[in-house]
């Protein structure tokens, strides 16, 4: 099996997120008269980089307005999941796995319940690091744990 990060389900979701971020950033720069610079990598550097750690922390603290027709909290979940998937070297294999698996469904407008998220986390915690990099769906996690 190919690593999850290279799977079309995740790469398509990440491309959608990247395109929306780029479009919003360019629109903001245009409207505010700010020259487009090299700030796009802010927050993506290694853990311990003070500016990156601060920018990354702000990403998790913000609150968003949810799109019409999605559960409350969906937009925040998309931002957190995409931040982890976009800068996967900053996070543990278990955190990456959960957020990467969730991102495509979050973009589709779903949001797991607390119980569902906790059950997935408990299942992910039972997988080896190698298994974490090969599961592609929540069903794959369940199947791997059931072996």
Beta strands, then each sheet from edge to edge (+ up, - down):
end
